[in-house]
């Protein structure tokens, strides 16, 4: 800690009040942990979770010093304006903050702690990053100056989120169809009104249990078909699948109207968020918000259908997806990499441009509800889905509700 404080002192420091430069070696006081950045991670998995905030000094106090902190939501707006960020002040109903008046006793270099607790995460909206801002309001006693760049500590709430998900390979279920699929999700959800999308982002959060080996003659094949975003006739399609022939089985292929892009080296039993964003000129494929490839193309997507798994008869058992799906989103605009990363654990249902959002967190039942403001018209009811049983392009309605298998275990975790 002493080394970090000396590092901070070596910087040019300007006080907010009078633009007076603090010289190296001057006695200062600051919020502990802010020597290199005022934003400090506060991991919250269970509630209540506690973080102790203290003030530290560059020299031992010659006398008792009283340091008063305040919860300062307005500081978040000031920070956003200065740094062009989009943080939110944590709502007070989620917090319990005590001991705002602290003491640095004579002969010591740290104050008694302010106790900051997150007592509930229910007021926090998915897709938002929250800060708990505590500012040194006043300092009494001693002969020290508050380091302005470290007057406020912003505790960034990093939630460990447990979520429900759907397993797309229920190997214990009954078979259906010919040659039959053992309880696997492989069907299409159709929506009444097609959406014309000159710009878009399609996203899916998924985990593969295991990648398959073999060739095109084996059953099952290495190919695992995950999803198609498409229209009724499937002539406006963008899809994702693992293990396309000629590539390692742990490679992902994006295919369809934009062309093909590959991403490699996926791990089994690990969650990934796959996103494709098209801005009217360029389509970009992201894995967890990291760009892996892009293509230039002129197209307008028509969206009115989602295929989960491989829904062609005969291919349902050969190319089934052996894993879980946690979230699916459709946007009518191209998200930035920063926005994609912000939404890794969930999106704000009222976010700009969010057309449809299946959180798949119901945990029971047979309906994937649309959480976006567009409402029930995008619900997926698995008593009324479709699949191409004959493999000839003809859709047949089916009730596949009995094949929905919910999971809620230690594998389903996301860290913001």
DRENDO-1510 file (C-alpha; in Angstrom, 1 decimal, always signed):
<recs>
REC; n; res; u; v; w
REC; 1; UNK; +0.0; +0.0; +0.0 .
REC; 2; UNK; +2.8; +2.4; +0.9 .
REC; 3; UNK; +4.4; +1.9; -2.6 .
REC; 4; UNK; +1.1; +2.7; -4.3 .
REC; 5; UNK; +0.7; +5.9; -2.3 .
REC; 6; UNK; +4.1; +7.0; -3.2 .
REC; 7; UNK; +3.3; +6.3; -6.8 .
REC; 8; UNK; +0.2; +8.5; -6.6 .
REC; 9; UNK; +2.3; +11.2; -5.0 .
REC; 10; UNK; +4.7; +11.2; -7.9 .
REC; 11; UNK; +1.8; +12.2; -10.2 .
REC; 12; UNK; +1.0; +15.9; -10.8 .
REC; 13; UNK; -2.0; +16.5; -8.5 .
REC; 14; UNK; -4.3; +19.4; -8.7 .
REC; 15; UNK; -6.9; +20.4; -6.0 .
REC; 16; UNK; -10.4; +21.1; -7.2 .
REC; 17; UNK; -10.7; +24.3; -5.2 .
REC; 18; UNK; -7.6; +26.2; -6.1 .
REC; 19; UNK; -5.6; +24.4; -8.8 .
REC; 20; UNK; -2.7; +24.2; -6.3 .
REC; 21; UNK; -0.2; +21.5; -7.2 .
REC; 22; UNK; +0.7; +19.1; -4.5 .
REC; 23; UNK; +4.4; +18.4; -4.4 .
REC; 24; UNK; +6.0; +15.0; -3.9 .
REC; 25; UNK; +6.3; +14.2; -0.2 .
REC; 26; UNK; +3.4; +16.5; +0.9 .
REC; 27; UNK; +1.2; +14.9; +3.5 .
REC; 28; UNK; -2.0; +13.8; +1.9 .
REC; 29; UNK; -5.0; +11.6; +2.6 .
REC; 30; UNK; -7.1; +9.7; +0.1 .
REC; 31; UNK; -9.6; +6.9; -0.2 .
REC; 32; UNK; -7.7; +3.6; +0.0 .
REC; 33; UNK; -7.5; +1.6; -3.2 .
REC; 34; UNK; -7.8; +4.6; -5.5 .
REC; 35; UNK; -4.1; +5.2; -6.1 .
REC; 36; UNK; -4.2; +4.0; -9.7 .
REC; 37; UNK; -7.9; +4.2; -10.5 .
REC; 38; UNK; -10.9; +5.6; -8.5 .
REC; 39; UNK; -13.0; +2.6; -9.7 .
REC; 40; UNK; -12.6; -0.4; -7.4 .
REC; 41; UNK; -14.2; -3.8; -8.0 .
REC; 42; UNK; -16.7; -5.0; -5.3 .
REC; 43; UNK; -17.6; -8.6; -5.9 .
REC; 44; UNK; -21.2; -9.5; -4.9 .
REC; 45; UNK; -22.3; -13.1; -5.1 .
REC; 46; UNK; -24.6; -13.4; -2.1 .
REC; 47; UNK; -26.3; -10.7; -0.1 .
REC; 48; UNK; -25.5; -9.1; +2.2 .
REC; 49; UNK; -22.0; -8.6; +0.9 .
REC; 50; UNK; -19.7; -6.1; +2.6 .
REC; 51; UNK; -16.8; -3.8; +1.6 .
REC; 52; UNK; -14.8; -1.8; +4.1 .
REC; 53; UNK; -13.8; +1.7; +2.8 .
REC; 54; UNK; -11.0; +3.5; +4.6 .
REC; 55; UNK; -9.0; +6.6; +4.2 .
REC; 56; UNK; -5.2; +6.3; +4.2 .
REC; 57; UNK; -2.4; +8.8; +4.6 .
REC; 58; UNK; +1.1; +9.3; +3.2 .
REC; 59; UNK; +2.5; +10.0; +6.7 .
REC; 60; UNK; +1.5; +8.8; +10.1 .
REC; 61; UNK; -1.0; +11.3; +11.7 .
REC; 62; UNK; +0.6; +13.6; +14.3 .
REC; 63; UNK; -2.8; +13.9; +16.0 .
REC; 64; UNK; -6.3; +12.4; +15.7 .
REC; 65; UNK; -8.0; +13.3; +12.4 .
REC; 66; UNK; -11.7; +13.1; +11.7 .
REC; 67; UNK; -12.6; +12.1; +8.2 .
REC; 68; UNK; -16.3; +12.3; +7.1 .
REC; 69; UNK; -17.4; +10.4; +4.0 .
REC; 70; UNK; -20.7; +10.9; +2.2 .
REC; 71; UNK; -22.7; +8.7; -0.3 .
REC; 72; UNK; -22.4; +10.9; -3.4 .
REC; 73; UNK; -24.6; +9.8; -6.3 .
REC; 74; UNK; -24.0; +13.0; -8.2 .
REC; 75; UNK; -20.3; +12.0; -8.5 .
REC; 76; UNK; -21.3; +9.3; -10.9 .
REC; 77; UNK; -22.7; +11.8; -13.3 .
REC; 78; UNK; -19.6; +13.9; -13.0 .
REC; 79; UNK; -17.4; +10.9; -13.7 .
REC; 80; UNK; -19.6; +10.0; -16.8 .
REC; 81; UNK; -19.3; +13.5; -18.2 .
REC; 82; UNK; -15.6; +13.6; -17.7 .
REC; 83; UNK; -14.8; +10.1; -19.0 .
REC; 84; UNK; -17.6; +9.6; -21.5 .
REC; 85; UNK; -18.8; +6.5; -19.7 .
REC; 86; UNK; -22.3; +5.2; -18.8 .
REC; 87; UNK; -22.2; +4.1; -15.2 .
REC; 88; UNK; -25.3; +4.2; -12.9 .
REC; 89; UNK; -25.3; +5.2; -9.2 .
REC; 90; UNK; -26.4; +2.2; -7.1 .
REC; 91; UNK; -29.9; +2.8; -5.7 .
REC; 92; UNK; -29.9; +3.4; -2.0 .
REC; 93; UNK; -32.5; +0.7; -1.4 .
REC; 94; UNK; -29.9; -1.9; -2.4 .
REC; 95; UNK; -27.4; -0.6; +0.1 .
REC; 96; UNK; -26.7; -0.2; +3.8 .
REC; 97; UNK; -23.8; +2.3; +4.6 .
REC; 98; UNK; -22.7; +3.0; +8.1 .
REC; 99; UNK; -19.9; +4.6; +10.0 .
REC; 100; UNK; -19.5; +7.6; +7.7 .
REC; 101; UNK; -17.6; +9.5; +10.3 .
REC; 102; UNK; -14.2; +7.9; +10.7 .
REC; 103; UNK; -11.0; +8.5; +12.6 .
REC; 104; UNK; -7.3; +8.3; +11.8 .
REC; 105; UNK; -5.7; +8.0; +15.2 .
REC; 106; UNK; -2.5; +9.7; +16.1 .
REC; 107; UNK; +0.5; +7.6; +15.1 .
REC; 108; UNK; -1.5; +5.6; +12.5 .
REC; 109; UNK; -1.9; +5.9; +8.7 .
REC; 110; UNK; -5.4; +4.5; +8.1 .
REC; 111; UNK; -8.9; +5.4; +9.3 .
REC; 112; UNK; -11.5; +3.3; +10.9 .
REC; 113; UNK; -13.7; +1.7; +8.2 .
REC; 114; UNK; -16.9; +2.8; +6.5 .
REC; 115; UNK; -19.1; -0.3; +6.2 .
REC; 116; UNK; -20.7; -0.6; +2.7 .
REC; 117; UNK; -23.1; -3.5; +2.3 .
REC; 118; UNK; -25.1; -4.6; -0.8 .
REC; 119; UNK; -28.2; -6.0; +1.0 .
REC; 120; UNK; -30.3; -6.7; -2.1 .
REC; 121; UNK; -29.6; -7.0; -5.9 .
REC; 122; UNK; -33.3; -7.0; -6.9 .
REC; 123; UNK; -33.3; -3.2; -7.5 .
REC; 124; UNK; -30.4; -3.6; -10.0 .
REC; 125; UNK; -31.3; -3.8; -13.6 .
REC; 126; UNK; -29.5; -6.2; -15.9 .
REC; 127; UNK; -27.3; -4.6; -18.5 .
REC; 128; UNK; -26.3; -1.7; -16.2 .
REC; 129; UNK; -23.0; -1.3; -14.4 .
REC; 130; UNK; -23.5; +0.3; -10.9 .
REC; 131; UNK; -21.1; +2.3; -8.9 .
REC; 132; UNK; -21.3; +3.1; -5.1 .
REC; 133; UNK; -19.6; +6.5; -4.8 .
REC; 134; UNK; -18.2; +7.5; -1.4 .
REC; 135; UNK; -16.6; +10.9; -1.2 .
REC; 136; UNK; -14.4; +12.4; +1.5 .
REC; 137; UNK; -16.6; +15.3; +2.5 .
REC; 138; UNK; -14.5; +16.9; +5.2 .
REC; 139; UNK; -11.2; +16.5; +7.1 .
REC; 140; UNK; -10.6; +17.9; +10.6 .
REC; 141; UNK; -7.3; +17.9; +12.5 .
REC; 142; UNK; -3.8; +17.2; +11.3 .
REC; 143; UNK; -2.1; +19.1; +8.5 .
REC; 144; UNK; -3.0; +17.0; +5.5 .
REC; 145; UNK; -4.6; +17.7; +2.1 .
REC; 146; UNK; -7.1; +15.5; +0.4 .
REC; 147; UNK; -5.7; +14.1; -2.9 .
REC; 148; UNK; -8.5; +15.3; -5.3 .
REC; 149; UNK; -8.1; +12.5; -7.8 .
REC; 150; UNK; -8.7; +10.1; -4.9 .
REC; 151; UNK; -11.3; +12.0; -3.0 .
REC; 152; UNK; -14.0; +9.7; -4.3 .
REC; 153; UNK; -13.9; +6.0; -4.4 .
REC; 154; UNK; -16.4; +4.3; -6.8 .
REC; 155; UNK; -17.1; +0.7; -5.8 .
REC; 156; UNK; -18.1; -1.1; -9.0 .
REC; 157; UNK; -20.6; -3.8; -8.2 .
REC; 158; UNK; -19.5; -7.0; -9.8 .
REC; 159; UNK; -22.3; -9.4; -9.5 .
REC; 160; UNK; -21.8; -13.2; -9.6 .
REC; 161; UNK; -25.2; -14.0; -11.2 .
REC; 162; UNK; -26.8; -17.5; -11.0 .
REC; 163; UNK; -29.2; -18.1; -13.8 .
REC; 164; UNK; -31.5; -20.8; -15.2 .
REC; 165; UNK; -30.8; -22.2; -18.6 .
REC; 166; UNK; -32.2; -24.8; -21.0 .
REC; 167; UNK; -30.4; -28.0; -21.8 .
REC; 168; UNK; -30.8; -28.8; -25.5 .
REC; 169; UNK; -29.9; -32.4; -25.2 .
REC; 170; UNK; -32.3; -34.4; -22.9 .
REC; 171; UNK; -30.9; -37.8; -23.5 .
REC; 172; UNK; -33.4; -39.5; -21.1 .
REC; 173; UNK; -36.5; -38.2; -23.0 .
REC; 174; UNK; -38.6; -40.4; -25.3 .
REC; 175; UNK; -37.9; -40.4; -29.0 .
REC; 176; UNK; -40.1; -38.7; -31.6 .
REC; 177; UNK; -40.2; -38.7; -35.3 .
REC; 178; UNK; -38.2; -40.8; -37.7 .
REC; 179; UNK; -35.3; -41.6; -37.3 .
REC; 180; UNK; -36.1; -39.9; -34.0 .
REC; 181; UNK; -34.6; -37.5; -31.6 .
REC; 182; UNK; -34.1; -38.3; -28.0 .
REC; 183; UNK; -35.8; -35.4; -26.3 .
REC; 184; UNK; -33.7; -32.8; -28.1 .
REC; 185; UNK; -34.8; -29.3; -28.7 .
REC; 186; UNK; -34.9; -29.0; -32.5 .
REC; 187; UNK; -37.8; -26.8; -33.8 .
REC; 188; UNK; -38.7; -23.4; -35.1 .
REC; 189; UNK; -40.6; -20.6; -33.4 .
REC; 190; UNK; -42.5; -18.5; -35.9 .
REC; 191; UNK; -43.6; -14.9; -35.3 .
REC; 192; UNK; -46.6; -13.3; -37.1 .
REC; 193; UNK; -45.1; -10.0; -38.2 .
REC; 194; UNK; -41.8; -10.0; -40.1 .
REC; 195; UNK; -39.3; -7.3; -39.0 .
REC; 196; UNK; -37.2; -5.7; -41.7 .
REC; 197; UNK; -33.7; -5.0; -40.2 .
REC; 198; UNK; -31.3; -2.8; -42.2 .
REC; 199; UNK; -29.1; -2.9; -39.1 .
REC; 200; UNK; -29.1; -5.6; -36.4 .
REC; 201; UNK; -27.4; -7.6; -33.7 .
REC; 202; UNK; -28.2; -11.2; -33.0 .
REC; 203; UNK; -26.8; -12.8; -29.8 .
REC; 204; UNK; -26.9; -16.1; -28.0 .
REC; 205; UNK; -25.3; -17.3; -24.7 .
REC; 206; UNK; -24.4; -21.0; -24.8 .
REC; 207; UNK; -22.3; -23.7; -23.4 .
REC; 208; UNK; -21.2; -27.0; -25.1 .
REC; 209; UNK; -21.0; -30.0; -22.9 .
REC; 210; UNK; -18.6; -31.8; -25.3 .
REC; 211; UNK; -17.4; -31.5; -28.8 .
REC; 212; UNK; -17.9; -34.5; -31.1 .
REC; 213; UNK; -15.3; -36.2; -33.3 .
REC; 214; UNK; -15.9; -38.1; -36.5 .
REC; 215; UNK; -16.8; -37.2; -40.1 .
REC; 216; UNK; -19.8; -36.6; -42.3 .
REC; 217; UNK; -20.6; -40.3; -42.4 .
REC; 218; UNK; -21.0; -40.7; -38.6 .
REC; 219; UNK; -24.1; -40.4; -36.6 .
REC; 220; UNK; -23.9; -38.1; -34.8 .
REC; 221; UNK; -21.7; -35.9; -36.8 .
REC; 222; UNK; -19.1; -33.4; -35.4 .
REC; 223; UNK; -21.5; -30.6; -36.5 .
REC; 224; UNK; -23.6; -29.1; -33.7 .
REC; 225; UNK; -26.2; -26.7; -35.0 .
REC; 226; UNK; -27.0; -24.1; -32.5 .
REC; 227; UNK; -29.4; -21.5; -33.9 .
REC; 228; UNK; -30.7; -19.8; -37.1 .
REC; 229; UNK; -32.1; -16.2; -37.1 .
REC; 230; UNK; -34.2; -16.3; -40.2 .
REC; 231; UNK; -37.6; -15.7; -41.9 .
REC; 232; UNK; -40.4; -18.1; -42.8 .
REC; 233; UNK; -38.8; -19.1; -46.1 .
REC; 234; UNK; -35.3; -19.3; -44.7 .
REC; 235; UNK; -33.9; -17.1; -47.4 .
REC; 236; UNK; -32.8; -14.4; -45.0 .
REC; 237; UNK; -30.7; -16.4; -42.5 .
REC; 238; UNK; -27.7; -16.0; -40.2 .
REC; 239; UNK; -26.8; -19.0; -38.1 .
REC; 240; UNK; -24.2; -20.5; -35.8 .
REC; 241; UNK; -22.9; -24.0; -35.6 .
REC; 242; UNK; -19.9; -25.8; -34.2 .
REC; 243; UNK; -17.7; -28.4; -35.9 .
REC; 244; UNK; -18.4; -27.6; -39.6 .
REC; 245; UNK; -16.6; -30.2; -41.6 .
REC; 246; UNK; -13.0; -29.4; -42.4 .
REC; 247; UNK; -12.5; -27.4; -39.1 .
REC; 248; UNK; -11.8; -28.6; -35.6 .
REC; 249; UNK; -15.0; -29.6; -33.8 .
REC; 250; UNK; -14.5; -26.9; -31.2 .
REC; 251; UNK; -14.7; -24.2; -33.9 .
REC; 252; UNK; -17.7; -22.0; -34.4 .
REC; 253; UNK; -19.0; -21.1; -37.9 .
REC; 254; UNK; -21.3; -18.1; -38.6 .
REC; 255; UNK; -23.0; -18.8; -41.9 .
REC; 256; UNK; -25.8; -17.3; -44.0 .
REC; 257; UNK; -26.5; -14.0; -45.8 .
REC; 258; UNK; -23.4; -12.3; -44.5 .
REC; 259; UNK; -21.1; -15.1; -45.5 .
REC; 260; UNK; -18.9; -17.4; -43.3 .
REC; 261; UNK; -16.7; -16.4; -40.4 .
REC; 262; UNK; -15.0; -18.9; -38.1 .
REC; 263; UNK; -14.0; -18.6; -34.5 .
REC; 264; UNK; -11.7; -21.2; -32.9 .
REC; 265; UNK; -10.6; -22.9; -29.7 .
REC; 266; UNK; -13.8; -23.0; -27.7 .
REC; 267; UNK; -13.7; -24.9; -24.4 .
REC; 268; UNK; -16.3; -27.4; -23.3 .
REC; 269; UNK; -18.3; -26.6; -20.1 .
REC; 270; UNK; -17.7; -22.9; -20.5 .
REC; 271; UNK; -20.3; -20.2; -21.3 .
REC; 272; UNK; -19.8; -17.9; -24.3 .
REC; 273; UNK; -21.8; -15.1; -25.7 .
REC; 274; UNK; -21.8; -15.1; -29.5 .
REC; 275; UNK; -22.9; -11.9; -31.2 .
REC; 276; UNK; -23.1; -10.7; -34.8 .
REC; 277; UNK; -23.6; -7.0; -35.4 .
REC; 278; UNK; -24.4; -5.5; -38.8 .
REC; 279; UNK; -24.2; -1.7; -39.3 .
REC; 280; UNK; -25.6; -1.5; -42.8 .
REC; 281; UNK; -22.2; -2.1; -44.4 .
REC; 282; UNK; -20.1; -4.5; -42.3 .
REC; 283; UNK; -21.0; -7.6; -40.3 .
REC; 284; UNK; -18.8; -8.3; -37.3 .
REC; 285; UNK; -18.7; -11.5; -35.3 .
REC; 286; UNK; -17.8; -11.2; -31.6 .
REC; 287; UNK; -17.1; -13.8; -28.9 .
REC; 288; UNK; -17.7; -12.3; -25.4 .
REC; 289; UNK; -17.5; -8.9; -27.0 .
REC; 290; UNK; -14.1; -9.6; -28.7 .
REC; 291; UNK; -14.0; -9.2; -32.4 .
REC; 292; UNK; -13.0; -12.3; -34.3 .
REC; 293; UNK; -13.9; -11.5; -37.9 .
REC; 294; UNK; -15.8; -9.2; -40.2 .
REC; 295; UNK; -17.3; -9.2; -43.7 .
REC; 296; UNK; -18.5; -6.4; -45.9 .
REC; 297; UNK; -21.9; -7.0; -47.4 .
REC; 298; UNK; -25.1; -5.2; -48.6 .
REC; 299; UNK; -28.2; -6.8; -47.2 .
REC; 300; UNK; -31.4; -6.2; -45.3 .
REC; 301; UNK; -32.5; -9.0; -42.9 .
REC; 302; UNK; -36.1; -10.1; -42.6 .
REC; 303; UNK; -36.7; -11.7; -39.2 .
REC; 304; UNK; -39.7; -13.7; -38.2 .
REC; 305; UNK; -38.3; -17.1; -37.2 .
REC; 306; UNK; -35.8; -18.7; -34.9 .
REC; 307; UNK; -34.6; -22.3; -35.4 .
REC; 308; UNK; -33.1; -23.8; -32.2 .
REC; 309; UNK; -31.0; -26.8; -32.9 .
REC; 310; UNK; -31.2; -28.7; -36.2 .
REC; 311; UNK; -34.9; -29.1; -37.2 .
REC; 312; UNK; -34.5; -31.0; -40.5 .
REC; 313; UNK; -35.7; -34.6; -40.3 .
REC; 314; UNK; -32.7; -36.9; -40.4 .
REC; 315; UNK; -30.3; -34.2; -39.3 .
REC; 316; UNK; -32.0; -33.8; -35.9 .
REC; 317; UNK; -30.0; -36.7; -34.5 .
REC; 318; UNK; -26.9; -36.2; -36.6 .
REC; 319; UNK; -26.3; -32.5; -35.9 .
REC; 320; UNK; -28.0; -31.9; -32.5 .
REC; 321; UNK; -26.6; -29.3; -30.1 .
REC; 322; UNK; -25.1; -31.0; -27.1 .
REC; 323; UNK; -25.2; -28.2; -24.5 .
REC; 324; UNK; -27.2; -25.4; -22.9 .
REC; 325; UNK; -28.6; -22.0; -24.0 .
REC; 326; UNK; -29.0; -19.2; -21.5 .
REC; 327; UNK; -30.1; -16.1; -23.4 .
REC; 328; UNK; -31.1; -15.1; -26.9 .
REC; 329; UNK; -31.4; -11.4; -28.1 .
REC; 330; UNK; -32.5; -9.7; -31.3 .
REC; 331; UNK; -31.6; -5.9; -31.7 .
REC; 332; UNK; -32.6; -3.6; -34.5 .
REC; 333; UNK; -29.3; -1.8; -34.4 .
REC; 334; UNK; -25.6; -2.7; -34.4 .
REC; 335; UNK; -24.2; -2.9; -30.9 .
REC; 336; UNK; -20.7; -1.7; -30.1 .
REC; 337; UNK; -18.1; -4.1; -28.5 .
REC; 338; UNK; -18.5; -2.1; -25.2 .
REC; 339; UNK; -22.3; -2.6; -25.3 .
REC; 340; UNK; -21.9; -6.3; -25.9 .
REC; 341; UNK; -19.5; -6.7; -23.0 .
REC; 342; UNK; -21.8; -4.6; -20.8 .
REC; 343; UNK; -24.6; -7.1; -21.5 .
REC; 344; UNK; -22.6; -10.3; -20.9 .
REC; 345; UNK; -24.7; -11.3; -17.9 .
REC; 346; UNK; -28.0; -9.7; -19.1 .
REC; 347; UNK; -29.4; -6.7; -20.9 .
REC; 348; UNK; -31.8; -4.0; -19.8 .
REC; 349; UNK; -35.2; -5.1; -21.1 .
REC; 350; UNK; -35.9; -1.4; -22.0 .
REC; 351; UNK; -32.6; -0.9; -23.8 .
REC; 352; UNK; -32.6; +1.1; -27.0 .
REC; 353; UNK; -33.2; -1.1; -30.0 .
REC; 354; UNK; -33.9; -4.4; -28.1 .
REC; 355; UNK; -36.5; -6.0; -30.3 .
REC; 356; UNK; -36.7; -9.4; -28.6 .
REC; 357; UNK; -35.1; -10.9; -25.5 .
REC; 358; UNK; -35.5; -14.4; -24.2 .
REC; 359; UNK; -33.8; -14.6; -20.9 .
REC; 360; UNK; -34.8; -18.3; -20.6 .
REC; 361; UNK; -34.8; -17.9; -16.8 .
REC; 362; UNK; -38.3; -19.3; -16.2 .
REC; 363; UNK; -36.9; -22.5; -14.6 .
REC; 364; UNK; -40.1; -24.4; -15.4 .
REC; 365; UNK; -42.9; -24.7; -17.9 .
REC; 366; UNK; -42.7; -24.7; -21.7 .
REC; 367; UNK; -42.8; -21.0; -22.7 .
REC; 368; UNK; -39.7; -18.8; -23.3 .
REC; 369; UNK; -41.1; -15.4; -22.5 .
REC; 370; UNK; -39.9; -12.2; -24.3 .
REC; 371; UNK; -38.5; -9.8; -21.7 .
REC; 372; UNK; -38.2; -6.9; -24.0 .
REC; 373; UNK; -40.8; -4.1; -24.2 .
REC; 374; UNK; -42.3; -5.6; -27.4 .
REC; 375; UNK; -44.0; -8.2; -25.2 .
REC; 376; UNK; -45.8; -11.5; -25.7 .
REC; 377; UNK; -45.8; -11.4; -29.5 .
REC; 378; UNK; -42.3; -12.8; -29.3 .
REC; 379; UNK; -43.0; -15.5; -26.7 .
REC; 380; UNK; -41.9; -19.0; -27.7 .
REC; 381; UNK; -44.5; -21.5; -26.8 .
REC; 382; UNK; -43.1; -25.0; -27.2 .
REC; 383; UNK; -46.5; -26.6; -27.5 .
REC; 384; UNK; -46.8; -24.8; -30.9 .
REC; 385; UNK; -43.5; -25.0; -32.7 .
REC; 386; UNK; -42.6; -26.3; -36.1 .
REC; 387; UNK; -40.0; -28.7; -37.7 .
REC; 388; UNK; -39.2; -30.1; -41.1 .
REC; 389; UNK; -39.9; -33.7; -40.2 .
REC; 390; UNK; -39.6; -34.9; -43.8 .
REC; 391; UNK; -36.5; -32.8; -44.6 .
REC; 392; UNK; -38.1; -31.4; -47.7 .
REC; 393; UNK; -38.8; -27.9; -46.6 .
REC; 394; UNK; -42.4; -28.5; -45.4 .
REC; 395; UNK; -43.0; -27.3; -41.8 .
REC; 396; UNK; -45.1; -29.4; -39.5 .
REC; 397; UNK; -46.5; -28.1; -36.3 .
REC; 398; UNK; -45.4; -30.1; -33.2 .
REC; 399; UNK; -45.8; -30.1; -29.4 .
REC; 400; UNK; -42.2; -30.4; -28.0 .
REC; 401; UNK; -43.0; -29.0; -24.6 .
REC; 402; UNK; -42.1; -32.3; -22.9 .
REC; 403; UNK; -38.5; -31.9; -24.2 .
REC; 404; UNK; -37.8; -28.6; -22.3 .
REC; 405; UNK; -35.2; -29.4; -19.7 .
REC; 406; UNK; -34.3; -26.6; -17.3 .
REC; 407; UNK; -31.0; -26.4; -15.4 .
REC; 408; UNK; -30.1; -24.4; -12.4 .
REC; 409; UNK; -26.8; -25.6; -11.0 .
REC; 410; UNK; -23.2; -24.4; -10.2 .
REC; 411; UNK; -22.4; -24.3; -14.0 .
REC; 412; UNK; -24.8; -21.5; -14.6 .
REC; 413; UNK; -22.9; -18.5; -13.3 .
REC; 414; UNK; -21.9; -15.2; -14.9 .
REC; 415; UNK; -19.5; -12.6; -13.5 .
REC; 416; UNK; -20.1; -8.9; -14.5 .
</recs>
